[in-house]
């Protein structure tokens, strides 16, 4: 009974703000007394065994992954997904002393979401003796306790979906190892199951996990004792909360605030320091920021240590620009605002009555992720048409505002629970102009009036 209560307590901690109905499962894969086990919390699966072997010769690669985007323009999406054959991953007790049943192993994963049935359903259990021992590993300079974190990415250049992958990976490390920076944390290696080309968000993985991620095609080592399949991005707590119409039980969410703090620290920012000071110190170290700022949108951009910046309260308007999200894209982005300068000018005139408030218009296509995070953490009112850039709401401070511009007939609630989870107030603003995917000629004065009333509520 006590053991069951402890398991329920662990499960409740892991899903403290997820939609309920997730399943905790634990199973021995090679008999009741075997050390080969699988433990799943919803769709996160933790495999442990003396001998977990990855057989790359049973995986077919059309691409290895990590290619330059321009080099693979026009390639089909299926090329970016390796074909996993039967037995690409085998689990055994390592000594051959227990009878491992393949059907027992495979059936354990039936009913799991997304990629897990397709990949885990192909694993095999074996009672073969494990070839590589700890001593053999150490002699080759490899880490005997290295844990693989297996991640399947889908929309890998989209910030919203990548944010769910980052969150799920950090959450898995935090739960399983008591924190990404804990002294008890074994070395972890993120391995991508996909073979997507190189994307602009890839560099953040190393900052979060301590080492660069690799593609499974690049994996040189064959045997491990622990392999963790990270929850798919589509099963992220943020995604589930709007997909399943579930409510986060405690707002703001302690789990999301913890993720926010860890992410800020990974970007070199101290979340306990005054936001303006963070931004000034951070930008002062940057070699080039010209691509981020529109010079006509501010009187001071805080790119140098300016005392004024420490007191400035910012209205930040994010404008969508063209970029290449994947090889099949033309590079032309939808839902753009056509009268950017007018929007900035009218908002600037409207908020001039509030001392210390300024507006800035930004394009993020060429900005580093650290610069973007610092920018949004210093923002008091964020304005933008529905799009992945609003995922940075996760790094805004409690008590700030997100003014989401929604085109006519456009109703996707992605950022409502995201804002609520970190104590940001979400404000829905319906555009009356334009149609379809835009571009939109925004009524700048009406938007400026809304910004004005929003600031009045805040002060």
C-alpha positions in Angstrom: 0.0 0.0 0.0 2.8 2.4 0.9 4.6 1.6 -2.4 1.4 2.3 -4.3 0.9 5.6 -2.5 4.5 6.6 -3.3 4.0 5.7 -7.0 0.8 7.8 -7.1 2.7 10.7 -5.4 5.4 10.5 -8.0 2.9 10.4 -10.8 0.9 13.3 -9.5 4.2 15.3 -9.2 5.1 14.6 -12.8 1.7 15.5 -14.1 0.9 18.2 -11.5 -0.6 20.4 -14.2 -1.2 18.0 -17.1 -4.6 16.8 -18.2 -5.6 13.9 -16.1 -6.1 10.4 -17.4 -2.4 9.7 -18.1 -1.3 6.2 -17.2 1.6 5.1 -14.9 2.9 1.7 -16.0 5.8 -0.4 -14.9 6.7 -3.8 -16.2 9.5 -6.3 -16.2 10.5 -7.2 -19.7 12.4 -10.4 -19.0 10.5 -12.1 -16.2 9.5 -10.9 -12.7 13.0 -11.1 -11.3 14.8 -9.5 -14.2 16.6 -6.2 -14.1 15.2 -5.3 -17.5 12.2 -3.0 -16.9 10.1 -0.4 -18.6 8.4 2.4 -16.7 6.1 4.8 -18.5 4.5 8.0 -17.2 1.9 8.7 -19.9 4.0 8.7 -23.0 7.4 9.1 -21.4 9.1 5.7 -21.3 12.2 4.9 -19.2 13.9 1.6 -20.3 16.5 0.1 -18.0 18.3 -3.1 -18.5 21.9 -4.5 -18.3 21.9 -4.7 -22.1 20.0 -2.2 -24.3 21.4 -2.4 -27.8 20.7 -0.1 -30.8 21.2 -1.9 -34.1 21.8 0.8 -36.7 22.0 -1.9 -39.4 18.2 -2.4 -38.9 17.5 1.3 -39.6 17.3 2.7 -43.2 18.6 6.2 -43.6 17.7 8.3 -46.7 19.4 11.3 -45.0 21.6 11.4 -41.9 20.2 14.7 -40.6 21.8 18.0 -39.9 22.3 19.1 -43.5 22.3 22.8 -44.5 18.8 23.8 -45.3 19.8 25.3 -48.7 21.5 22.1 -49.7 18.2 20.0 -49.4 15.7 22.5 -50.7 12.7 20.7 -52.1 13.3 17.3 -50.5 10.3 15.3 -49.4 9.4 15.1 -45.7 9.4 11.3 -45.7 13.2 11.5 -46.5 13.7 13.2 -43.1 12.3 10.2 -41.3 14.5 7.0 -41.0 12.7 3.7 -41.4 13.0 1.6 -38.3 13.1 -2.1 -38.8 12.1 -4.9 -36.5 14.5 -5.3 -33.6 16.3 -1.9 -34.2 16.4 -1.8 -30.4 16.8 -4.9 -28.2 16.5 -5.3 -24.5 18.1 -8.1 -22.5 19.2 -8.9 -19.0 22.8 -9.1 -20.2 23.6 -12.5 -18.6 21.3 -14.8 -20.5 19.9 -16.0 -17.2 16.3 -14.9 -17.8 13.9 -15.8 -20.6 13.1 -12.5 -22.4 9.8 -12.6 -24.3 9.6 -10.2 -27.3 5.8 -10.2 -27.2 5.7 -9.2 -23.6 8.0 -6.3 -24.3 6.1 -5.1 -27.4 2.6 -5.4 -25.9 3.7 -3.1 -23.1 3.8 -0.1 -25.4 0.6 -0.6 -27.3 -1.8 2.3 -27.0 0.9 4.9 -26.4 0.5 8.1 -28.5 2.3 9.4 -31.6 5.6 7.8 -32.6 6.0 5.4 -29.6 4.0 2.5 -30.9 5.8 2.7 -34.2 9.3 2.8 -32.7 9.0 0.9 -29.4 6.6 -1.6 -31.0 9.6 -2.8 -33.1 11.9 -3.5 -30.2 12.8 -7.0 -29.3 13.6 -8.7 -26.0 16.4 -11.1 -25.9 18.2 -13.3 -23.4 21.5 -13.0 -25.3 24.6 -12.1 -23.3 25.5 -8.4 -23.6 28.8 -8.1 -25.6 30.1 -4.8 -24.3 30.9 -4.5 -20.6 31.6 -1.4 -18.5 35.3 -2.2 -18.7 35.2 -2.2 -22.5 33.3 1.1 -22.5 35.8 2.8 -20.2 38.8 1.6 -22.2 37.4 3.4 -25.2 36.9 6.6 -23.3 33.1 6.4 -23.3 30.9 7.0 -20.2 29.5 3.8 -18.8 26.6 5.5 -17.2 25.6 7.6 -20.2 21.8 7.8 -20.6 20.2 8.3 -24.0 17.3 10.8 -24.2 15.4 9.8 -27.4 13.5 12.7 -29.0 11.3 12.6 -32.0 10.9 16.1 -33.4 8.2 17.0 -35.8 8.0 20.7 -36.6 11.6 21.3 -35.7 12.0 24.9 -36.9 8.7 26.1 -35.5 9.4 27.7 -32.1 6.1 26.7 -30.5 6.6 23.0 -31.3 10.3 23.1 -30.4 9.4 24.7 -27.1 7.2 21.7 -26.3 10.2 19.4 -27.1 12.5 21.5 -24.9 10.1 21.6 -22.1 9.4 17.8 -22.2 13.2 17.0 -22.3 14.0 19.3 -19.4 10.9 18.0 -17.5 12.1 14.4 -18.0 15.6 15.2 -16.7 14.2 17.1 -13.8 11.8 14.3 -12.8 14.1 11.3 -13.4 17.3 12.8 -12.1 16.2 15.5 -9.6 17.2 18.4 -11.8 19.3 19.1 -14.9 22.1 20.6 -12.8 21.9 18.2 -9.9 25.2 16.7 -8.8 23.6 13.2 -9.0 22.6 13.7 -12.7 24.3 11.1 -14.9 25.6 12.3 -18.3 22.8 12.5 -20.8 22.9 12.5 -24.6 19.9 13.7 -26.6 19.5 11.6 -29.7 17.0 12.7 -32.5 15.0 9.9 -34.1 14.4 12.1 -37.1 16.8 13.2 -39.8 15.8 16.8 -40.3 18.2 19.3 -41.7 19.9 21.9 -39.5 17.6 24.5 -38.0 18.0 27.9 -36.4 16.8 26.5 -33.0 19.3 23.6 -32.8 21.9 25.4 -30.7 19.6 25.7 -27.7 19.6 22.0 -27.1 23.3 22.1 -26.0 22.6 24.9 -23.6 19.7 23.0 -22.0 21.3 19.6 -21.7 25.1 20.3 -21.5 26.2 18.7 -24.8 25.3 18.9 -28.5 22.4 16.6 -29.6 23.2 14.0 -32.2 21.1 12.2 -34.8 20.7 8.5 -34.4 22.7 8.1 -37.7 25.6 9.6 -35.8 25.5 7.3 -32.8 28.7 5.3 -32.6 28.1 3.4 -29.4 25.8 0.4 -29.5 24.9 -0.7 -25.9 23.5 1.2 -23.0 21.8 0.5 -19.6 19.2 3.2 -19.7 17.3 4.7 -22.6 14.5 7.2 -22.1 11.9 8.0 -24.8 11.0 11.7 -24.1 7.3 12.6 -24.3 6.5 13.7 -27.8 5.9 17.5 -28.3 2.3 17.0 -29.3 1.8 15.5 -25.8 3.3 18.5 -24.0 1.4 19.8 -21.0 0.9 23.1 -22.8 -0.5 21.4 -25.9 -2.7 19.0 -23.9 -4.2 21.8 -21.9 -5.9 23.3 -24.9 -6.3 20.2 -27.0 -8.2 18.4 -24.3 -9.9 21.5 -22.8 -8.2 20.9 -19.5 -7.4 23.5 -17.0 -4.1 24.0 -15.2 -4.9 23.3 -11.6 -2.6 25.9 -10.0 -1.9 29.2 -11.7 0.8 30.3 -12.2 2.2 26.8 -12.6 5.2 26.0 -10.3 6.4 23.5 -13.0 6.3 26.1 -15.8 7.9 28.8 -13.6 10.7 26.3 -12.8 11.2 25.6 -16.5 11.2 29.4 -17.2 13.9 29.9 -14.6 16.1 27.1 -15.9 15.7 28.3 -19.5 16.7 31.9 -18.5 19.7 30.6 -16.7 20.7 28.5 -19.7 20.6 31.7 -21.8 22.9 33.4 -19.3 20.2 35.5 -17.7 19.5 35.8 -14.0 15.7 35.7 -13.5 16.1 37.3 -10.1 17.8 40.4 -11.5 15.9 43.5 -12.6 14.8 42.8 -16.2 16.2 46.1 -17.6 19.6 45.4 -16.1 19.5 41.9 -17.5 18.9 43.2 -21.0 21.5 45.9 -20.8 24.2 43.6 -19.6 23.3 41.0 -22.1 23.1 43.2 -25.2 26.3 45.0 -24.3 28.1 41.7 -25.0 26.6 41.2 -28.4 28.6 41.9 -31.5 25.7 42.7 -33.8 22.1 43.6 -33.2 21.3 45.6 -36.3 19.1 42.8 -37.7 16.8 42.9 -34.6 15.9 46.5 -34.3 14.0 48.9 -36.5 15.7 52.3 -35.7 12.5 54.3 -36.2 10.7 52.3 -33.5 12.5 53.6 -30.4 14.5 56.4 -28.9 16.9 54.1 -27.0 17.4 50.5 -27.9 19.4 49.6 -24.8 22.2 48.1 -26.8 24.7 50.0 -24.6 24.6 50.4 -20.8 22.2 53.3 -20.6 20.7 54.1 -17.1 17.4 55.0 -18.8 17.0 51.4 -19.9 16.9 50.2 -16.3 13.6 52.1 -15.8 12.0 51.7 -19.2 8.8 49.7 -19.5 8.5 48.2 -22.9 5.6 47.6 -25.3 7.1 45.1 -27.8 5.4 44.5 -31.2 6.6 41.4 -33.0 6.3 41.5 -36.7 6.4 38.4 -38.9 9.0 38.3 -41.6 9.9 35.8 -44.3 12.2 32.9 -43.5 12.8 29.3 -44.6 11.2 27.0 -42.0 11.8 23.7 -43.9 13.0 22.5 -47.3 9.6 22.5 -48.8 8.8 26.1 -47.9 8.8 29.0 -50.4 10.0 31.2 -47.6 6.9 33.4 -47.8 5.2 33.7 -44.4 1.5 34.4 -43.8 -0.3 36.6 -41.3 2.0 39.6 -41.8 1.1 43.3 -41.0 1.6 45.6 -44.0 1.6 48.9 -42.1 4.3 48.2 -39.5 5.6 51.8 -39.2 2.1 53.2 -38.8 1.4 50.7 -35.9 4.6 51.7 -34.1 4.0 55.4 -34.6 0.4 55.4 -33.3 1.3 53.3 -30.3 4.2 55.6 -29.5 2.0 58.7 -29.7 -0.7 57.0 -27.5 1.6 55.9 -24.7 3.6 59.2 -24.6 1.4 60.2 -21.7 3.0 57.5 -19.5 6.5 58.5 -18.3 9.0 55.7 -18.8 7.0 53.7 -21.4 8.3 53.1 -24.9 7.4 50.9 -27.9 9.7 48.9 -30.1 9.0 46.9 -33.2 11.0 43.8 -33.8 11.7 41.1 -36.4 13.2 37.9 -34.9 14.2 36.0 -38.0 17.9 36.6 -37.7 18.1 37.0 -33.9 19.8 34.5 -31.6 17.5 32.6 -29.2 19.3 34.3 -26.2 18.6 37.7 -27.6 15.0 36.8 -28.2 14.6 35.5 -24.6 16.2 38.6 -23.1 14.0 40.8 -25.2 10.7 39.1 -24.1 11.8 38.9 -20.5 12.1 42.7 -20.4 8.7 43.2 -22.1 5.7 44.5 -20.2 3.1 44.4 -23.0 3.7 42.0 -25.9 1.7 42.4 -29.2 1.7 40.1 -32.1 -0.4 38.3 -34.7 -0.9 34.6 -33.7 2.3 32.8 -34.5 5.1 30.7 -33.1 7.0 33.8 -31.8 4.4 34.3 -29.1 5.8 31.1 -27.5 8.2 33.5 -25.9 5.3 34.4 -23.6 6.8 31.6 -21.4 9.7 33.9 -20.5 7.7 37.0 -19.7 7.4 38.2 -16.1 4.4 37.7 -13.9 1.9 40.5 -14.2 2.7 41.4 -17.8 0.3 41.3 -20.7 0.1 39.4 -24.0 -2.1 41.1 -26.6 -2.7 38.5 -29.3 -3.9 39.7 -32.6 -6.3 37.2 -34.2 -7.4 37.5 -37.9 -11.1 37.3 -38.7 -12.5 33.8 -38.0 -9.2 32.7 -36.5 -9.6 31.0 -33.2 -6.6 29.0 -32.0 -6.1 29.0 -28.2 -2.5 27.9 -28.1 -1.2 30.8 -26.1 -3.9 31.2 -23.5 -2.8 28.4 -21.2 0.8 29.2 -22.0 0.3 32.8 -20.7 -1.7 31.7 -17.7 0.9 29.1 -16.7 3.5 31.8 -16.0 1.2 34.5 -14.6 0.8 36.5 -17.8 -2.6 38.0 -18.7 -3.7 37.0 -22.2 -5.8 39.5 -24.1 -7.7 38.5 -27.2 -7.7 41.2 -29.9 -9.7 40.5 -33.0 -8.5 42.2 -36.2 -11.3 43.6 -38.3 -9.1 44.1 -41.3 -8.0 41.7 -44.1 -8.9 38.1 -44.6 -7.3 34.7 -44.8 -3.6 34.7 -44.3 -3.1 38.4 -44.9 -1.2 40.6 -45.1 -3.3 42.8 -42.9 -3.7 46.6 -43.0 -4.2 47.0 -39.2 -6.3 49.9 -37.8 -3.4 51.3 -36.0 -5.3 53.9 -34.0 -7.8 51.3 -32.7 -4.9 49.1 -31.7 -3.1 52.0 -30.0 -6.3 52.7 -28.0 -6.3 49.1 -26.8 -2.7 49.4 -25.7 -3.5 52.6 -23.9 -6.3 51.0 -21.9 -4.1 47.9 -21.2 -1.4 50.1 -19.7 -3.9 52.0 -17.6 -5.1 48.7 -16.1 -1.5 47.8 -15.3 -0.6 51.0 -13.5 
